[in-house]
Amino acid sequence: MANSTRNTVPGHVPQTRFEAGLSAKPEAGLPAPALSVIPLGGVGEIGLNSTILEYGDEMVLIDCGLMFPDDEMLGVDIVIPDFSYLVQNRHKLKGIVITHGHEDHTGALPYLLKEINVPVYGTLLTLGLIKEKLIEHGLDDAVDLVTVKPRDKVEIGPFTFEFIRVTHSIVDGVGLGITTPVGRIVHTGDFKIDPTPVDNELMDFNLFSQYGRDGVMLFMSDSTNATQGGFTFSEKEVRRAFEDIFAKTKKRIIIASFASNIHRIQQAVDVAEMFGRKIILNGRSMVENAGIAMDLGYLKIPDGMLRRLEDLKNLKDDEVVVVTTGSQGEPMSALNRMAMDEHKFIKIKPGDTVIISAKIIPGNEKSISRIINHLFMRGADVKYEKTSEIHVSGHASKEELKLMLNMIRPKYFIPVHGEHRHLISHANLAKKVGIPDENIFVLQDGDVMEFDGTGARRAGFVSAGRVFIDGKGIGDVGDEVLRDRMRLAHDGVVICIIGLEKLTGKVVSGPEIVSRGFIFEDASPELMLEVKDMVDDLLVAMTPETKSEVGLVQNAVRAALKKFIKKRMNRLPMILPIVMEI
């Protein structure tokens, strides 16, 4: 396929019979196929956003996101959706449409594109961020990246996609107006209603309301903040908090935020300029994303204001603003290294002000609390979500969600992008604005919803789930491996080494008992001796025939040790019998 980002012709595509949202006319004698909507991720969790639209022998994927592991996914780097249904039907997939550049909507793209090479459609910044990821995976020369702008229309298979500007916590986000052979779909992408966006690019209410007037069969809407009352604050509220902090601070200021939040970086730059400070970007993803945004004109930093980390030693404390990664307490992040006094260039000093300008993602509370404590111990004044108005959400709250529901007035509604409690809360909002209960569908990953001239129905499910990425391994870490890692982390491992004479089954060495993460052998020699004696007695009781079968000996030792340790200490370490034939 072509190897560069190309532009579509802007403006309206030719009128088609599908554009009025009418049912397609099937070929004579053939029934019209139903439209299938299949979420592979993003319903029941925050992340993994990926939804298939399938009609006949053609499919389009909306978003292709990852999820970061929680505390129970030991050793897992990232999580991606199970794409087996797409891979099995690779001949049907005609393209991938991306709503915005956050990794929970784009991060799984390299893994899918290694299996199926199809065009990827997105706005300029979105594709700029995607291209950087594809370069890391050696795919940048193979993938056709198709640039679109808000209000562009693109025909992909039997679908016409119209891109609708939305406001969110990243620049260049879009919702989707989709004309299908059985009716219109509106998909919000991630959004909030921000009347004063940083870039002055307002959400396109006119186009959303036009779809509502023309008639929408199905509405799919962001549910992340469906449990939050009222309206989400404008991004410009953060600037007021920044100005207040900057005015009171005479030392260095360090701001931790998501590297993709270009608006937040821009506000830090603008306020730093107001107070005569210089900007230093820190962290690989922060430097990369800011560089892409500057190259594309989405981030503007005045000449002479951006400095390198190496310049820090030549600047006065009241001239410094560091914008860094690490707002979620990631172990190897720049902010974590500062907190642990392990950063090569930045050592936290008494009087420094650290601003954690991001929402704490559920599951990261402990990591962030640990970093905050270490920063305080080093003399920093730390501002974070619970103590200062230095973050606003990028997602719509209840009143905004109800406004969108009333604007679109859909026949059917599917809440997306959220944990189950968010989806249920959003469904309840839909009932309050008058959508019948029987027309609201709360789905799980893999559910198949069908729509045709007769109505809407659940139509089974496809293979779906989570695939764990551990280093270069894709999917080779499963539930059993994670359970083993949990057992190792919680109860440790006990290894029993036995040498048996191959012909007679006579014990010639051992049993030797070794433990790690279970108990310290030198501290409990009596217990280790008891374990050894118990295995000795077990081996003596075995017949020579039994001892000649290594597998039987291993199973017997494992079962006996498990029972003994459970009874003696009420613990369940991993038990590894190693039987060597000599």
C-alpha positions as CSV (number, residue, x, y, z in Angstrom):
1,M,0.0,0.0,0.0
2,A,1.0,3.6,-0.2
3,N,3.6,4.7,2.3
4,S,2.7,8.2,3.1
5,T,-0.1,10.3,4.7
6,R,-2.4,11.4,1.9
7,N,-5.3,13.9,1.9
8,T,-8.8,13.2,0.8
9,V,-10.7,15.7,-1.4
10,P,-12.5,17.9,1.1
11,G,-16.2,18.6,0.9
12,H,-19.3,16.6,0.2
13,V,-19.3,13.2,-1.4
14,P,-21.8,12.6,-4.2
15,Q,-25.4,11.8,-3.0
16,T,-26.1,8.1,-2.7
17,R,-29.2,6.1,-2.0
18,F,-27.8,5.4,1.4
19,E,-27.5,9.0,2.5
20,A,-31.1,9.5,3.4
21,G,-30.8,6.6,5.9
22,L,-33.2,4.4,3.9
23,S,-32.9,0.6,3.6
24,A,-30.7,-0.5,0.8
25,K,-32.4,-2.3,-2.1
26,P,-31.2,-5.8,-2.3
27,E,-30.5,-7.7,-5.5
28,A,-33.6,-9.3,-6.8
29,G,-34.6,-12.4,-4.9
30,L,-32.0,-11.8,-2.1
31,P,-32.9,-10.6,1.4
32,A,-31.0,-7.5,2.5
33,P,-28.3,-8.3,5.1
34,A,-28.5,-6.9,8.6
35,L,-26.0,-4.4,9.9
36,S,-24.0,-5.8,12.8
37,V,-22.4,-3.6,15.5
38,I,-19.8,-5.6,17.4
39,P,-17.7,-4.1,20.2
40,L,-14.4,-5.9,20.7
41,G,-13.5,-3.6,23.6
42,G,-14.4,-0.4,25.4
43,V,-17.7,-1.7,27.0
44,G,-17.1,-2.9,30.5
45,E,-13.7,-1.3,30.8
46,I,-11.9,2.0,30.3
47,G,-9.7,1.3,27.3
48,L,-9.5,-1.2,24.5
49,N,-12.0,0.9,22.4
50,S,-12.6,-1.0,19.2
51,T,-16.0,-1.5,17.4
52,I,-16.8,-3.3,14.2
53,L,-19.5,-2.3,11.8
54,E,-20.3,-5.2,9.5
55,Y,-22.7,-5.3,6.5
56,G,-22.7,-8.3,4.2
57,D,-19.1,-9.1,3.2
58,E,-17.6,-5.8,4.3
59,M,-16.5,-4.4,7.7
60,V,-15.0,-1.2,9.1
61,L,-13.3,-0.9,12.5
62,I,-13.9,2.2,14.6
63,D,-10.8,2.8,16.9
64,C,-8.2,0.3,17.8
65,G,-7.2,0.9,21.4
66,L,-5.1,-0.7,24.2
67,M,-5.5,-0.7,27.9
68,F,-2.7,-0.4,30.5
69,P,-2.4,-3.3,33.0
70,D,-3.8,-3.2,36.5
71,D,-2.0,-4.4,39.6
72,E,-3.1,-8.0,39.1
73,M,-1.5,-8.3,35.7
74,L,2.0,-8.8,36.9
75,G,4.7,-8.4,34.3
76,V,2.2,-7.4,31.6
77,D,3.2,-4.3,29.6
78,I,-0.1,-3.5,27.8
79,V,-3.4,-5.2,27.0
80,I,-5.0,-5.3,23.5
81,P,-8.3,-6.6,22.3
82,D,-8.7,-10.1,20.9
83,F,-8.7,-9.5,17.2
84,S,-9.3,-13.2,16.2
85,Y,-12.7,-12.4,14.6
86,L,-11.1,-9.7,12.4
87,V,-8.2,-11.9,11.5
88,Q,-10.5,-14.8,10.5
89,N,-12.5,-12.3,8.4
90,R,-9.5,-10.3,7.1
91,H,-10.9,-10.2,3.5
92,K,-14.0,-8.2,4.8
93,L,-12.1,-5.4,6.6
94,K,-12.0,-2.3,4.4
95,G,-10.5,0.3,6.7
96,I,-10.0,1.5,10.3
97,V,-11.4,4.9,11.3
98,I,-9.8,6.6,14.4
99,T,-11.7,9.2,16.4
100,H,-8.7,10.8,18.2
101,G,-5.1,10.2,19.2
102,H,-5.3,8.8,22.7
103,E,-3.7,5.3,23.1
104,D,-6.9,3.8,24.4
105,H,-8.2,4.4,20.8
106,T,-5.0,3.9,18.8
107,G,-2.5,1.8,20.8
108,A,-3.4,-1.6,19.4
109,L,-3.1,-0.5,15.8
110,P,0.5,-1.8,15.2
111,Y,-0.5,-5.3,16.4
112,L,-3.6,-5.5,14.2
113,L,-1.8,-3.9,11.2
114,K,0.8,-6.6,11.3
115,E,-2.0,-9.1,10.6
116,I,-4.2,-7.1,8.3
117,N,-3.0,-4.2,6.2
118,V,-5.8,-1.7,5.5
119,P,-6.1,2.1,5.2
120,V,-6.3,4.0,8.5
121,Y,-8.4,7.2,8.5
122,G,-7.9,10.1,11.0
123,T,-7.2,13.8,11.5
124,L,-3.8,15.3,11.0
125,L,-2.6,15.2,14.7
126,T,-4.1,11.8,15.2
127,L,-2.2,10.3,12.3
128,G,0.9,12.1,13.3
129,L,0.8,10.3,16.7
130,I,-0.1,7.0,15.0
131,K,2.8,7.3,12.6
132,E,5.3,7.6,15.4
133,K,4.0,4.3,16.9
134,L,4.1,2.6,13.5
135,I,7.8,3.7,13.1
136,E,8.6,2.0,16.4
137,H,7.1,-1.3,15.0
138,G,8.7,-0.9,11.6
139,L,5.3,-0.4,9.8
140,D,5.5,3.2,8.7
141,D,6.3,2.3,5.1
142,A,3.6,-0.2,4.7
143,V,0.4,1.5,6.0
144,D,-1.8,3.9,4.1
145,L,-2.7,6.8,6.4
146,V,-5.6,8.8,5.0
147,T,-5.9,12.3,6.5
148,V,-9.4,13.8,7.0
149,K,-10.7,17.0,8.3
150,P,-13.9,17.8,10.3
151,R,-16.9,17.8,7.8
152,D,-15.0,15.7,5.3
153,K,-16.9,12.6,4.0
154,V,-15.3,9.3,3.1
155,E,-17.0,6.2,1.6
156,I,-15.5,3.0,2.9
157,G,-17.3,-0.1,1.6
158,P,-21.1,0.4,2.1
159,F,-20.6,3.1,4.7
160,T,-20.2,6.9,4.4
161,F,-18.3,8.4,7.3
162,E,-18.7,12.1,8.1
163,F,-16.2,13.6,10.6
164,I,-17.7,15.9,13.2
165,R,-15.5,18.1,15.4
166,V,-15.7,17.5,19.1
167,T,-13.9,19.0,22.1
168,H,-11.9,16.7,24.3
169,S,-8.6,16.6,26.2
170,I,-6.6,16.1,23.0
171,V,-6.6,18.2,19.9
172,D,-8.2,17.2,16.7
173,G,-10.8,14.8,18.1
174,V,-13.9,13.9,16.0
175,G,-17.2,12.2,16.3
176,L,-18.7,10.2,13.4
177,G,-21.9,10.5,11.4
178,I,-22.2,7.2,9.6
179,T,-24.7,6.5,6.8
180,T,-25.3,2.8,6.5
181,P,-27.6,0.8,4.2
182,V,-30.1,0.4,7.1
183,G,-30.0,3.9,8.7
184,R,-27.8,6.5,10.2
185,I,-25.4,6.1,13.2
186,V,-23.9,8.8,15.3
187,H,-20.8,7.9,17.3
188,T,-19.5,10.7,19.6
189,G,-16.0,9.4,20.1
190,D,-14.6,10.9,23.4
191,F,-16.0,14.3,24.0
192,K,-17.2,17.0,26.4
193,I,-19.0,20.2,25.7
194,D,-16.4,22.9,26.2
195,P,-17.7,26.4,25.3
196,T,-14.2,28.0,25.7
197,P,-11.7,25.5,24.2
198,V,-8.0,26.4,24.3
199,D,-7.7,26.3,20.5
200,N,-11.1,28.1,20.0
201,E,-12.3,25.2,17.8
202,L,-15.8,24.7,19.1
203,M,-17.7,21.4,19.0
204,D,-19.8,21.2,15.8
205,F,-23.3,21.4,17.4
206,N,-24.8,22.3,14.1
207,L,-23.8,19.1,12.4
208,F,-24.8,16.9,15.3
209,S,-28.2,18.6,15.5
210,Q,-28.6,18.2,11.7
211,Y,-28.2,14.5,12.1
212,G,-30.8,14.6,14.8
213,R,-33.2,16.5,12.5
214,D,-32.6,14.1,9.6
215,G,-33.2,11.0,11.8
216,V,-30.7,8.7,13.6
217,M,-31.2,5.0,13.9
218,L,-28.4,4.3,16.4
219,F,-26.5,6.6,18.8
220,M,-23.3,5.4,20.4
221,S,-22.0,7.8,23.1
222,D,-19.0,8.2,25.5
223,S,-20.0,7.1,29.0
224,T,-16.9,7.7,31.0
225,N,-18.4,10.5,33.2
226,A,-22.0,9.2,33.2
227,T,-21.9,9.0,37.0
228,Q,-20.7,12.6,37.4
229,G,-23.4,15.3,37.9
230,G,-23.6,18.6,36.2
231,F,-21.3,19.8,33.5
232,T,-17.5,19.2,33.0
233,F,-15.4,22.3,33.5
234,S,-13.8,24.0,30.5
235,E,-10.1,23.3,29.9
236,K,-9.4,27.0,30.4
237,E,-10.3,26.6,34.1
238,V,-6.9,24.9,34.5
239,R,-5.2,28.1,33.3
240,R,-6.7,30.1,36.2
241,A,-5.2,27.5,38.6
242,F,-1.9,27.6,36.9
243,E,-1.8,31.4,37.0
244,D,-2.5,31.4,40.8
245,I,0.2,28.9,41.5
246,F,2.8,30.6,39.2
247,A,2.1,34.0,40.9
248,K,2.9,32.5,44.3
249,T,5.9,30.4,43.4
250,K,9.4,31.8,43.5
251,K,11.2,28.5,42.8
252,R,11.1,25.9,40.1
253,I,7.8,24.6,38.8
254,I,7.4,21.0,37.6
255,I,4.1,20.0,35.8
256,A,3.3,16.3,35.3
257,S,0.6,15.6,32.7
258,F,-0.3,13.2,29.9
259,A,2.0,13.6,27.0
260,S,-1.0,13.5,24.6
261,N,-2.7,16.5,26.3
262,I,-1.5,19.2,23.9
263,H,-4.0,21.7,25.3
264,R,-2.5,21.3,28.8
265,I,1.0,21.7,27.5
266,Q,0.0,24.8,25.6
267,Q,-1.5,26.3,28.8
268,A,1.7,25.6,30.7
269,V,3.6,27.4,27.9
270,D,1.2,30.4,27.8
271,V,1.3,30.9,31.6
272,A,5.1,30.4,31.7
273,E,5.5,33.1,29.1
274,M,3.3,35.4,31.1
275,F,5.6,35.0,34.1
276,G,8.9,35.1,32.2
277,R,9.8,31.5,32.6
278,K,11.4,29.0,30.2
279,I,9.9,25.6,29.2
280,I,11.8,22.3,29.5
281,L,10.1,19.1,28.2
282,N,11.0,15.9,30.0
283,G,10.2,12.3,29.2
284,R,10.4,10.5,25.9
285,S,6.7,10.5,25.0
286,M,6.4,14.2,26.1
287,V,9.2,15.2,23.9
288,E,7.9,13.1,20.9
289,N,4.3,14.2,21.1
290,A,5.2,17.9,21.7
291,G,7.5,17.7,18.7
292,I,4.8,16.3,16.5
293,A,2.3,18.9,17.7
294,M,4.7,21.7,17.0
295,D,5.6,20.4,13.6
296,L,1.9,20.2,12.7
297,G,1.1,23.6,14.2
298,Y,-1.0,22.4,17.1
299,L,1.4,23.5,19.8
300,K,3.0,27.0,19.7
301,I,6.1,27.8,21.8
302,P,7.7,31.3,21.3
303,D,11.2,31.4,19.9
304,G,13.9,31.1,22.6
305,M,11.5,29.8,25.2
306,L,12.0,26.1,24.8
307,R,15.2,24.8,26.5
308,R,16.9,21.5,26.8
309,L,17.3,19.5,30.0
310,E,21.1,20.3,29.9
311,D,20.3,24.0,30.2
312,L,18.7,23.6,33.6
313,K,21.9,24.2,35.4
314,N,22.3,27.6,33.7
315,L,18.8,28.9,34.6
316,K,17.6,30.5,37.8
317,D,15.0,28.6,39.8
318,D,12.4,31.3,39.1
319,E,12.9,30.9,35.3
320,V,12.1,27.2,35.2
321,V,9.0,25.3,34.2
322,V,9.5,21.6,33.5
323,V,6.7,19.7,31.8
324,T,7.1,16.0,32.3
325,T,5.6,12.6,32.1
326,G,4.7,10.4,35.0
327,S,1.3,11.7,36.1
328,Q,0.1,8.2,36.8
329,G,3.0,7.1,38.9
330,E,4.5,4.8,36.3
331,P,7.6,3.1,37.8
332,M,10.0,4.1,35.1
333,S,8.6,7.6,34.4
334,A,10.5,10.8,34.7
335,L,8.4,12.0,37.7
336,N,9.0,8.8,39.6
337,R,12.8,9.1,39.0
338,M,12.7,12.6,40.4
339,A,10.8,11.5,43.4
340,M,13.3,8.7,44.1
341,D,16.3,11.1,43.4
342,E,17.4,9.0,40.5
343,H,16.9,11.5,37.7
344,K,20.1,12.4,35.8
345,F,19.3,16.1,35.5
346,I,16.5,17.1,37.9
347,K,17.0,16.8,41.7
348,I,14.0,17.9,43.7
349,K,14.9,20.8,46.1
350,P,13.1,22.4,49.0
351,G,10.8,25.0,47.6
352,D,10.1,23.3,44.3
353,T,6.4,23.2,43.3
354,V,5.2,20.0,41.6
355,I,1.8,20.1,39.9
356,I,0.3,16.7,39.0
357,S,-2.2,17.9,36.4
358,A,-4.1,14.7,35.5
359,K,-6.9,12.6,36.8
360,I,-5.8,9.6,38.8
361,I,-6.8,6.5,36.8
362,P,-8.4,3.8,39.0
363,G,-5.7,1.4,40.0
364,N,-2.9,3.9,40.1
365,E,-3.8,5.5,43.5
366,K,-1.0,3.7,45.4
367,S,1.7,4.5,42.9
368,I,0.8,8.2,42.8
369,S,0.4,8.4,46.6
370,R,3.9,6.9,47.0
371,I,5.4,9.5,44.6
372,I,3.6,12.4,46.3
373,N,4.9,11.3,49.6
374,H,8.5,11.1,48.3
375,L,8.2,14.5,46.7
376,F,7.0,16.0,50.0
377,M,9.9,14.3,51.8
378,R,12.3,16.0,49.5
379,G,10.8,19.4,50.3
380,A,8.5,20.0,47.3
381,D,5.1,21.5,47.5
382,V,2.8,19.1,45.6
383,K,-0.4,20.2,44.0
384,Y,-2.7,17.4,42.8
385,E,-6.3,16.8,42.0
386,K,-7.6,16.6,45.5
387,T,-5.9,19.7,46.8
388,S,-6.1,22.1,43.8
389,E,-8.1,22.8,40.6
390,I,-5.2,21.8,38.3
391,H,-7.1,19.2,36.2
392,V,-10.4,19.0,34.4
393,S,-11.8,15.9,32.7
394,G,-12.0,15.5,29.0
395,H,-15.3,13.7,29.2
396,A,-18.9,14.9,29.3
397,S,-20.9,14.7,32.6
398,K,-24.6,13.9,33.1
399,E,-26.1,17.2,31.8
400,E,-24.0,17.2,28.7
401,L,-24.8,13.6,28.0
402,K,-28.6,14.4,28.3
403,L,-28.1,17.4,26.0
404,M,-26.5,15.2,23.3
405,L,-29.3,12.5,23.7
406,N,-31.9,15.2,23.2
407,M,-30.0,16.7,20.2
408,I,-29.6,13.4,18.4
409,R,-33.0,11.9,19.4
410,P,-32.0,8.3,18.2
411,K,-34.3,5.4,17.8
412,Y,-31.7,3.0,19.5
413,F,-29.0,3.8,22.0
414,I,-25.8,1.9,22.9
415,P,-23.6,3.5,25.6
416,V,-19.9,2.9,25.0
417,H,-16.5,3.7,26.5
418,G,-16.9,2.9,30.2
419,E,-17.0,0.4,32.9
420,H,-20.3,-1.4,33.4
421,R,-21.5,1.1,36.1
422,H,-20.9,3.9,33.6
423,L,-22.8,2.2,30.9
424,I,-25.8,1.5,33.2
425,S,-25.8,5.1,34.4
426,H,-25.8,6.4,30.8
427,A,-28.6,4.0,29.9
428,N,-30.6,5.4,32.8
429,L,-30.0,8.9,31.5
430,A,-31.3,7.8,28.1
431,K,-34.5,6.5,29.7
432,K,-35.0,9.9,31.5
433,V,-35.0,11.7,28.2
434,G,-37.5,9.4,26.7
435,I,-35.7,6.6,24.9
436,P,-37.7,3.4,25.5
437,D,-36.1,0.8,27.7
438,E,-36.4,-1.8,25.0
439,N,-34.4,0.4,22.6
440,I,-31.4,0.7,24.9
441,F,-28.7,-1.9,24.8
442,V,-25.9,-2.3,27.3
443,L,-23.4,-4.6,25.6
444,Q,-20.3,-6.6,26.6
445,D,-17.2,-7.2,24.5
446,G,-18.0,-9.6,21.7
447,D,-21.8,-9.1,21.7
448,V,-23.4,-8.8,18.2
449,M,-26.2,-6.3,17.7
450,E,-28.1,-6.6,14.4
451,F,-30.1,-3.8,12.8
452,D,-32.4,-4.1,9.8
453,G,-35.8,-3.0,8.5
454,T,-37.5,-5.2,11.1
455,G,-35.8,-3.6,14.1
456,A,-32.9,-4.4,16.4
457,R,-31.9,-7.6,18.2
458,R,-29.0,-9.3,20.0
459,A,-27.6,-11.9,17.6
460,G,-25.1,-13.9,19.6
461,F,-21.4,-13.1,20.1
462,V,-18.0,-13.4,18.5
463,S,-14.6,-14.3,20.1
464,A,-13.5,-11.3,22.2
465,G,-11.4,-10.7,25.3
466,R,-8.0,-9.5,26.3
467,V,-4.6,-10.3,24.9
468,F,-1.6,-9.6,27.1
469,I,1.6,-8.2,25.7
470,D,4.7,-9.1,27.7
471,G,7.9,-7.9,26.1
472,K,7.9,-9.3,22.6
473,G,5.4,-11.9,23.4
474,I,1.8,-11.4,22.1
475,G,-0.8,-13.6,23.8
476,D,1.6,-16.0,25.3
477,V,0.7,-14.8,28.8
478,G,-2.6,-16.1,29.7
479,D,-4.8,-16.4,32.9
480,E,-2.8,-19.4,34.2
481,V,0.5,-17.5,33.8
482,L,-1.0,-14.5,35.7
483,R,-2.3,-16.8,38.4
484,D,1.1,-18.3,38.8
485,R,2.7,-14.9,39.0
486,M,0.2,-13.9,41.7
487,R,1.0,-17.0,43.7
488,L,4.7,-16.3,43.4
489,A,4.2,-12.7,44.4
490,H,1.9,-13.5,47.4
491,D,3.2,-16.9,48.7
492,G,6.6,-17.5,47.0
493,V,7.9,-20.8,45.7
494,V,9.1,-24.0,47.3
495,I,11.4,-26.2,45.2
496,C,12.1,-29.9,46.2
497,I,15.1,-31.5,44.4
498,I,15.4,-35.3,44.5
499,G,17.9,-37.6,42.7
500,L,16.7,-41.2,42.0
501,E,18.7,-44.1,40.6
502,K,17.1,-44.8,37.3
503,L,17.0,-48.6,37.5
504,T,16.1,-49.2,41.2
505,G,14.3,-46.0,42.1
506,K,16.6,-45.7,45.1
507,V,17.1,-42.1,46.5
508,V,20.7,-41.1,45.9
509,S,20.5,-37.4,46.7
510,G,18.0,-35.1,48.5
511,P,15.4,-34.3,49.1
512,E,16.8,-30.8,49.1
513,I,14.3,-28.0,49.9
514,V,14.8,-24.5,48.6
515,S,12.4,-21.7,49.0
516,R,12.1,-18.1,47.6
517,G,9.6,-15.6,48.8
518,F,8.1,-18.2,51.2
519,I,10.3,-18.2,54.3
520,F,13.9,-17.4,55.1
521,E,15.4,-20.9,55.5
522,D,18.0,-19.8,58.1
523,A,15.3,-18.2,60.2
524,S,13.1,-21.3,60.3
525,P,15.5,-24.3,60.2
526,E,13.0,-26.5,62.1
527,L,10.2,-26.0,59.5
528,M,12.6,-26.8,56.6
529,L,13.7,-29.9,58.5
530,E,10.1,-30.9,59.0
531,V,9.4,-30.5,55.3
532,K,12.5,-32.6,54.4
533,D,11.5,-35.4,56.8
534,M,7.9,-35.4,55.4
535,V,9.3,-35.9,51.8
536,D,11.7,-38.5,53.1
537,D,8.9,-40.5,54.6
538,L,6.8,-40.2,51.4
539,L,9.7,-41.5,49.3
540,V,10.3,-44.5,51.7
541,A,6.6,-45.4,51.4
542,M,6.7,-45.5,47.6
543,T,7.2,-48.8,45.8
544,P,10.3,-49.1,43.5
545,E,7.9,-49.2,40.5
546,T,6.3,-45.9,41.5
547,K,9.7,-44.3,42.0
548,S,10.8,-45.4,38.5
549,E,8.1,-43.1,37.1
550,V,9.3,-39.5,37.4
551,G,5.9,-38.0,36.7
552,L,4.3,-40.1,39.5
553,V,6.9,-39.0,42.0
554,Q,6.6,-35.3,41.1
555,N,2.8,-35.4,41.5
556,A,3.0,-37.2,44.8
557,V,5.6,-34.8,46.2
558,R,3.6,-31.8,45.0
559,A,0.4,-33.0,46.5
560,A,2.0,-33.9,49.8
561,L,3.9,-30.6,50.1
562,K,0.8,-28.6,49.3
563,K,-1.3,-30.4,52.0
564,F,1.5,-30.2,54.6
565,I,2.3,-26.4,54.1
566,K,-1.4,-25.5,53.9
567,K,-2.1,-27.3,57.2
568,R,1.1,-26.1,58.9
569,M,1.2,-22.5,57.8
570,N,-2.1,-21.8,55.9
571,R,-0.2,-20.7,52.9
572,L,-0.2,-21.9,49.3
573,P,3.2,-21.3,47.7
574,M,4.0,-22.5,44.2
575,I,5.5,-26.0,44.6
576,L,8.1,-27.2,42.0
577,P,9.3,-30.8,42.5
578,I,12.4,-31.5,40.4
579,V,13.2,-35.2,40.1
580,M,16.4,-36.2,38.4
581,E,17.2,-39.7,37.2
582,I,20.8,-40.7,37.8
